[in-house]
Amino acid sequence: MENNRPRGKYFEELTSGQKIFTSGRTVTEADVTAFAGLSGDFNQIHTDADYAAKGPFGQRVAHGLLVLSIVSGLAVQTGVMDRTVLAFREIAEWKFSRPVFFGDTVRCEMEVLSTKPFPRLGGGAVELALTVKNQKEETVMSGKWIVLIQSKPAA
């Protein structure tokens, strides 16, 4: 018989100060090309090596929103929200601090800042602080997310 309990944590299992660490993911040229096609953002700092070489970073950089999307996937892959997340509610105070270059590996450190129950939704809001780092341990972006997480079912 299949175990139907979600792998993710329920709202009541998440507490202020709790930390969650993702695995790493290397950003590739293929990722940037695919994201440019999906988003329509073909800005030359992302797609034109000659143009970008003359710019402030000396090379092409990944789209900030691509890296944010990768981080979202890394967060889900931790399993913390597996079948317990109700909705992604808010991105707040997001800061893009450093460029992410092709070949950089990013990972994320998440910390639960606060929780607020929403019984009418069958769960509650969880505020997370995120710090995204590259392989050199430099912070490349940071900010806060609010996600709605399901409450533990009644026994």
Beta strands, then each sheet from edge to edge (+ up, - down):
strand 1: 19-21
strand 2: 25-26
strand 3: 85-96
strand 4: 105-118
strand 5: 123-133
strand 6: 139-150
sheet 1: 1+ 4- 2+
sheet 2: 1+ 4- 5+ 6- 3+
end
